[in-house]
Amino acid sequence: MNIYRYEENPMITPVDVKPYHEGFEVIGAFNAGVAKYKDEVLLLLRVAERPISENPDIVKVPIYNTESKEMIIKEFDKNDKNYIFDDPRTFRSTDKVEGFSYLTSLSYIRIARSKDGRNFTVDSEPFLYPFNEYQSFGIEDARVTQMGDTYYINFSSVSEVGVCDSLVSTKDFVTFTDKGNIFAPENKDVLIFPEKVNGLYYALHRPSLKSIGNYDMWIATSPDLQHWGNHKHLAGVREGHWDNGRIGGGLVPIKTEKGWLEIYHGATSESRYCMGAMLLDLENPTKVIARTKTPILEPEAEYEKKGFFGEVVFGCGGIVNEDILQMYYGVSDTSMACCELSIQEILKQLEEEM
Amino acid sequence: MNIYRYEENPMITPVDVKPYHEGFEVIGAFNAGVAKYKDEVLLLLRVAERPISENPDIVKVPIYNTESKEMIIKEFDKNDKNYIFDDPRTFRSTDKVEGFSYLTSLSYIRIARSKDGRNFTVDSEPFLYPFNEYQSFGIEDARVTQMGDTYYINFSSVSEVGVCDSLVSTKDFVTFTDKGNIFAPENKDVLIFPEKVNGLYYALHRPSLKSIGNYDMWIATSPDLQHWGNHKHLAGVREGHWDNGRIGGGLVPIKTEKGWLEIYHGATSESRYCMGAMLLDLENPTKVIARTKTPILEPEAEYEKKGFFGEVVFGCGGIVNEDILQMYYGVSDTSMACCELSIQEILKQLEEEM
């Protein structure tokens, strides 16, 4: 696989983003959804901010009360034996055997704009800021599906009641229409196909399962983009492979003559995130035709290996120009990068490795 | 609360049900959905069967291959240090911190019929037997919502890929139409309202959350009963109460002049299951008007306290005759019982405790 990483990488980093909250610092500008709007490339950045803490032993947790529109900051002592601080992103109380009680930062969606796809200007205000009670811990990892002149944007809504996937639509990236929580918790990595297949909308999704089952990819149908059903298991983690820990949709599925090309992410059980590809039947996307045995992109560059949470490449969107896929991807839960790949090469790898 | 428990209780027990599988024993006939069909009361029993094991140290796990239609029996030694055998219903491998790897029995749905609502005859064949790959570990806890002459039956589909909620419809309780998995895993205790509210179908559901959130009740809407969205958090577990561990819908919501009356189950963190009530706004069922502080039914009778998994009353269906609610309920994950309650008394308790 020939990968052309842009010379500008990492093209957007936390220092390029002015904190929206006073007394906060930006620790991440990453995992952006991507849209082509008018003559610009828009990156719907996930911006993660946290209250500045002078004391390294104190973790300050930002929680946004969407009703009163107040930011509440809770303080925790890292020596507090009631909590386990073993992840920079989250921590949990000792009575929880897994998962998290709090996030160490609050994310929301902010737009970065570019005419050339390489040099971006970051908006000074958020585009999607927590606007209901399902988002008091933040909004994460937007994906954008364009249909005609409407852009459907879905993202994770995180709060103490769970992690839902929510949908809004926009025509101008200024105002938006709320379409509610489209997938019940716990679900992430929802990718809506860009057109109906046999009269129904399709979406990939990735439930997180408590009692039984793995972090696998599922697929569902919808008559209206708001209500989803007919849930089917699509693809699972693979023991002994680079995607043995968890998988989830990455980019909006790309229509090719061979099938729907889905660029997905997979992680090892040690949380090393790579991107792979699968090919789904054009007429019946619940059928996996092929899946790459090896990643198409893995953390190799310094900015992909080191950061807030290292060894992560995480693509949430791309732009297709004939054979060239420009894939924008988050690196190390910190910054944004971009690379170009040949769709024909990916399809060839899929054919060889199927 | 005046509770009239039937003299026939427990009215159906495992010895009343002939095993469907050779070499198996019935260990449970419980958690039945309820339908009034023609002049009969139908109980859609969850029948749990397990392979007879001569050796108390050997656990035999039944798994049904829905493609080849073969029952596979896996054997596990209770002394095997790779598994933790701390629950009669399930066990897990030591690399799982919670949840289960296998069930110790396989459940399916079998109908019991009665003219008087007290004396039942159990069909000799299953009505709903695992029919797709999401059900290889079984079908559990049916609920029945009647609309006109169509009965919608939803239930848990359990397999190694997760626990989904699935829907079928029937007009005769002989044949049925498969409507697919209507809620993605992990979800249980789905209760479909018996009529549309403001043009949409409604259902309660109970996701099981891995990372954050409790075993709470949610509510969703649908245009067609198959696709669900607009997921909202409805009611949570209550610290210090009888329902501090988990809650979930019980009976199909009952329309009253005061609102939708939902009889739900709640359990302590030690898994003592009781039934409580909540009242939802008639025009907007996402709004909880009142909720009982104390249970309306709790395990008191011997058959409710002792059994395969004791201290459980678990209602999945009922029949309303003017003020009388005949509630059929599973006891101790073993048998079926029935009691009569006054709807006005429940509404009065709701008013007093709101």
Boltz contact constraints between the chains, C-beta under 6 A:
constraints:
  - contact:
      token1: [A, 97]
      token2: [B, 97]
      max_distance: 6.0
  - contact:
      token1: [A, 97]
      token2: [B, 98]
      max_distance: 6.0
  - contact:
      token1: [A, 98]
      token2: [B, 97]
      max_distance: 6.0
  - contact:
      token1: [A, 99]
      token2: [B, 210]
      max_distance: 6.0
  - contact:
      token1: [A, 99]
      token2: [B, 211]
      max_distance: 6.0
  - contact:
      token1: [A, 99]
      token2: [B, 212]
      max_distance: 6.0
  - contact:
      token1: [A, 100]
      token2: [B, 211]
      max_distance: 6.0
  - contact:
      token1: [A, 100]
      token2: [B, 212]
      max_distance: 6.0
  - contact:
      token1: [A, 161]
      token2: [B, 213]
      max_distance: 6.0
  - contact:
      token1: [A, 161]
      token2: [B, 233]
      max_distance: 6.0
  - contact:
      token1: [A, 162]
      token2: [B, 209]
      max_distance: 6.0
  - contact:
      token1: [A, 162]
      token2: [B, 213]
      max_distance: 6.0
  - contact:
      token1: [A, 180]
      token2: [B, 230]
      max_distance: 6.0
  - contact:
      token1: [A, 181]
      token2: [B, 231]
      max_distance: 6.0
  - contact:
      token1: [A, 182]
      token2: [B, 229]
      max_distance: 6.0
  - contact:
      token1: [A, 184]
      token2: [B, 207]
      max_distance: 6.0
  - contact:
      token1: [A, 184]
      token2: [B, 231]
      max_distance: 6.0
  - contact:
      token1: [A, 185]
      token2: [B, 207]
      max_distance: 6.0
  - contact:
      token1: [A, 185]
      token2: [B, 209]
      max_distance: 6.0
  - contact:
      token1: [A, 186]
      token2: [B, 209]
      max_distance: 6.0
  - contact:
      token1: [A, 186]
      token2: [B, 210]
      max_distance: 6.0
  - contact:
      token1: [A, 207]
      token2: [B, 184]
      max_distance: 6.0
  - contact:
      token1: [A, 207]
      token2: [B, 185]
      max_distance: 6.0
  - contact:
      token1: [A, 208]
      token2: [B, 210]
      max_distance: 6.0
  - contact:
      token1: [A, 209]
      token2: [B, 162]
      max_distance: 6.0
  - contact:
      token1: [A, 209]
      token2: [B, 185]
      max_distance: 6.0
  - contact:
      token1: [A, 209]
      token2: [B, 186]
      max_distance: 6.0
  - contact:
      token1: [A, 210]
      token2: [B, 99]
      max_distance: 6.0
  - contact:
      token1: [A, 210]
      token2: [B, 186]
      max_distance: 6.0
  - contact:
      token1: [A, 210]
      token2: [B, 208]
      max_distance: 6.0
  - contact:
      token1: [A, 210]
      token2: [B, 210]
      max_distance: 6.0
  - contact:
      token1: [A, 211]
      token2: [B, 99]
      max_distance: 6.0
  - contact:
      token1: [A, 211]
      token2: [B, 100]
      max_distance: 6.0
  - contact:
      token1: [A, 212]
      token2: [B, 99]
      max_distance: 6.0
  - contact:
      token1: [A, 212]
      token2: [B, 100]
      max_distance: 6.0
  - contact:
      token1: [A, 213]
      token2: [B, 161]
      max_distance: 6.0
  - contact:
      token1: [A, 213]
      token2: [B, 162]
      max_distance: 6.0
  - contact:
      token1: [A, 213]
      token2: [B, 185]
      max_distance: 6.0
  - contact:
      token1: [A, 222]
      token2: [B, 227]
      max_distance: 6.0
  - contact:
      token1: [A, 223]
      token2: [B, 227]
      max_distance: 6.0
  - contact:
      token1: [A, 226]
      token2: [B, 229]
      max_distance: 6.0
  - contact:
      token1: [A, 227]
      token2: [B, 222]
      max_distance: 6.0
  - contact:
      token1: [A, 227]
      token2: [B, 223]
      max_distance: 6.0
  - contact:
      token1: [A, 227]
      token2: [B, 227]
      max_distance: 6.0
  - contact:
      token1: [A, 227]
      token2: [B, 228]
      max_distance: 6.0
  - contact:
      token1: [A, 227]
      token2: [B, 229]
      max_distance: 6.0
  - contact:
      token1: [A, 228]
      token2: [B, 227]
      max_distance: 6.0
  - contact:
      token1: [A, 228]
      token2: [B, 229]
      max_distance: 6.0
  - contact:
      token1: [A, 229]
      token2: [B, 182]
      max_distance: 6.0
  - contact:
      token1: [A, 229]
      token2: [B, 226]
      max_distance: 6.0
  - contact:
      token1: [A, 229]
      token2: [B, 227]
      max_distance: 6.0
  - contact:
      token1: [A, 229]
      token2: [B, 228]
      max_distance: 6.0
  - contact:
      token1: [A, 230]
      token2: [B, 180]
      max_distance: 6.0
  - contact:
      token1: [A, 231]
      token2: [B, 181]
      max_distance: 6.0
  - contact:
      token1: [A, 231]
      token2: [B, 184]
      max_distance: 6.0
  - contact:
      token1: [A, 233]
      token2: [B, 161]
      max_distance: 6.0
